[in-house]
Amino acid sequence: MVLGFVLGINLVHAQVFVTTEGSHVSINNTNVALNDLHMINNGQLKQSEGQFIVRNKERRVYFEGKNMPELHSMQLDIEGRLVLNTSILVAAELEMVKGEIDLGRHELILPFNESKIVGETSNRRIHSTGGGEIVKLIASKPLEDENVGNLGLVFSKFNLEDTMIIRRGHSSTPLPFGESITRYYKVSTRKKPSDKLELGLEYFEDEVLLRDPKLKEHIWFQNNGSWKNTTAYSRWGLNNGGVIVKGALEVFETIITVGLYKQLLDMSAIPTAFTPNNDGFNDQFIIPGIEKLPNAEVRIYNQWGQLLYSTNNYDRYPWNGILNDKVLPIDKYFYQISDPNNPLEFVQGEISIIK
């Protein structure tokens, strides 16, 4: 069976919209609005132009079947959630007016440079409960401050000379020091791995598993099976209810996510001065919480970078400001704290000797 919609707007009202095996449904130069129905596609459903509009007042509506529908543009305007039990392809634009999409274990494919998602916010979302991913392809294009396909991965500057594949997933990832937010990206490109890219990564607040104002964001990335991290050096809110963080990282065959980590050392609790005058009060540079890092090394430097003091047992031997049996002069000094077993606990700051 071959069915062609040619002109105007076609409204389909049904409980179930079915294309049978062997059928060919071709939608040309028209908009099709599906009201309050589930769709089962066992044939070939292809829309070359126009918009595929999904409306419903039910809590759930389903797209399923043996074959993948290929749509030109799609608009979602529903009260609840569209659940995919089949993959779908959207060539131009998926517009989120109202409602959510649950990919389940399937794919939403955005195959061309112009393919994109429009209108996704904290209240109009695409996510997955079964490991499904959004797949975006983009080829031979200079990228500059571009949110590719509006997936939430922003490339500050990158002259793309080949084809890049971006996959966005929605599950947490085990990291060396905890767990990620419930969003990740997989990026595949032929870019030289030695060249770093500045990337912005967008996510919504409810994708954070743990909530604590002292948690710090790190962008984690995995190439060749090993995780690395970089501190997110900027963060700001977005009009769609999300936030975006930025960092510079190596990108070629990469998994990218955000991990939030609470440092064991509280920088605000570390003093900025002490008085080594042997009066029994504030005579040593005490670092609160240093006992939580039994493998940490503490180093003290003067303003010219000369190492004055170093120990791996600071809890027992805190710095007393003495060098060669003499109290060092009133001045600013610099400390570094590093733990070889936990690189996220690197801390540095200033400490002054006063009298």
Long-range contacts (C-beta under 8 A, 24 or more apart in sequence): 1-43, 2-26, 4-28, 5-30, 5-32, 5-50, 6-30, 9-33, 11-35, 12-37, 13-37, 16-40, 18-42, 19-43, 19-44, 19-45, 19-65, 21-66, 27-52, 27-72, 36-61, 37-61, 38-62, 38-63, 38-64, 39-63, 39-64, 39-65, 39-69, 40-64, 40-65, 41-65, 41-66, 41-67, 41-68, 41-69, 41-86, 42-66, 42-67, 43-67, 45-69, 45-70, 46-70, 47-71, 47-72, 47-73, 48-72, 51-75, 53-77, 54-78, 54-82, 56-80, 63-88, 68-109, 76-101, 76-124, 84-108, 84-132, 90-115, 91-115, 92-116, 93-117, 93-118, 94-118, 95-119, 96-120, 96-121, 96-124, 96-125, 96-126, 97-124, 98-124, 99-124, 100-124, 100-125, 100-126, 100-127, 101-125, 101-126, 101-127, 102-127, 102-128, 102-129, 103-127, 103-128, 103-130, 103-132, 103-133, 103-134, 103-170, 104-128, 104-129, 104-130, 104-132, 105-130, 105-131, 105-132, 106-130, 106-132, 107-132, 107-133, 107-134, 107-135, 108-132, 108-133, 108-134, 108-135, 109-135, 110-134, 110-135, 110-136, 110-137, 110-149, 111-137, 112-137, 113-138, 113-139, 113-141, 115-149, 116-149, 116-150, 117-149, 117-150, 117-151, 118-150, 120-150, 120-240, 121-240, 121-241, 121-242, 122-204, 122-205, 122-206, 122-240, 122-241, 122-242, 123-241, 125-204, 127-170, 127-182, 128-169, 128-170, 128-171, 131-169, 131-171, 132-169, 132-170, 133-167, 133-168, 133-169, 133-186, 134-167, 134-168, 134-169, 135-165, 135-166, 135-167, 136-165, 136-166, 136-167, 136-168, 137-163, 137-164, 137-165, 138-163, 138-164, 138-166, 139-163, 139-164, 147-200, 147-202, 151-185, 152-183, 152-185, 152-201, 152-202, 152-203, 152-242, 152-244, 153-185, 153-187, 153-199, 153-200, 153-201, 153-202, 153-256, 154-199, 154-200, 154-201, 154-202, 154-244, 154-246, 155-197, 155-198, 155-199, 156-197, 156-198, 156-199, 156-200, 156-246, 157-197, 157-198, 158-191, 158-197, 160-189, 161-190, 162-189, 162-190, 164-188, 164-189, 165-189, 170-207, 172-209, 173-220, 173-255, 173-257, 175-220, 175-227, 175-257, 175-259, 176-227, 177-259, 177-261, 177-342, 177-344, 178-210, 178-259, 178-260, 178-261, 179-209, 179-210, 179-259, 180-220, 180-257, 180-258, 180-259, 181-207, 181-208, 181-209, 181-257, 181-258, 181-259, 181-260, 182-207, 182-209, 183-207, 183-257, 183-258, 184-255, 184-256, 184-257, 185-254, 185-255, 185-256, 185-257, 186-254, 186-255, 186-256, 187-251, 187-252, 187-253, 187-254, 187-256, 188-252, 188-253, 188-254, 189-251, 189-252, 189-253, 190-252, 191-251, 191-252, 192-252, 193-223, 193-250, 193-252, 194-250, 195-250, 196-248, 196-249, 196-250, 196-251, 197-248, 197-249, 197-250, 197-251, 198-246, 198-247, 198-248, 199-246, 199-247, 199-248, 199-249, 199-251, 199-256, 200-244, 200-245, 200-246, 201-244, 201-245, 201-246, 201-247, 201-256, 201-257, 201-258, 202-238, 202-242, 202-243, 202-244, 203-242, 203-243, 203-244, 203-258, 204-241, 204-242, 204-243, 205-241, 205-242, 205-243, 208-260, 210-260, 212-260, 212-262, 214-262, 214-263, 214-266, 215-260, 215-261, 215-262, 216-260, 216-261, 216-262, 216-263, 217-245, 217-258, 217-259, 217-260, 218-258, 218-259, 218-260, 218-261, 218-344, 219-245, 219-247, 219-249, 219-256, 219-257, 219-258, 220-256, 220-257, 220-258, 220-259, 221-249, 221-250, 221-251, 221-254, 221-255, 221-256, 221-257, 222-254, 222-255, 223-250, 223-252, 223-253, 223-254, 224-253, 229-259, 229-343, 229-344, 232-258, 261-344, 263-344, 263-345, 263-347, 264-289, 264-292, 264-293, 264-342, 264-345, 265-289, 265-290, 265-292, 265-293, 265-337, 265-345, 265-347, 267-347, 267-349, 270-347, 270-349, 271-351, 272-349, 272-350, 272-351, 272-352, 273-351, 273-352, 273-353, 273-354, 274-321, 274-351, 274-352, 274-353, 274-354, 275-353, 275-354, 275-355, 276-320, 276-321, 276-322, 276-327, 276-328, 276-353, 277-327, 277-355, 283-320, 284-318, 284-319, 284-320, 284-321, 285-318, 285-319, 285-320, 285-321, 285-335, 285-351, 286-318, 287-314, 287-318, 287-337, 290-314, 290-315, 290-337, 291-315, 293-337, 293-339, 293-342, 293-345, 295-339, 295-340, 295-341, 295-342, 296-337, 296-338, 296-339, 296-345, 297-337, 297-338, 297-339, 297-340, 298-335, 298-336, 298-337, 299-335, 299-336, 299-338, 300-333, 300-334, 300-335, 300-351, 301-333, 301-334, 301-335, 301-336, 302-328, 302-331, 302-333, 302-334, 303-331, 303-332, 303-333, 303-334, 308-333, 321-353, 327-353, 328-353, 329-353, 330-354, 330-355
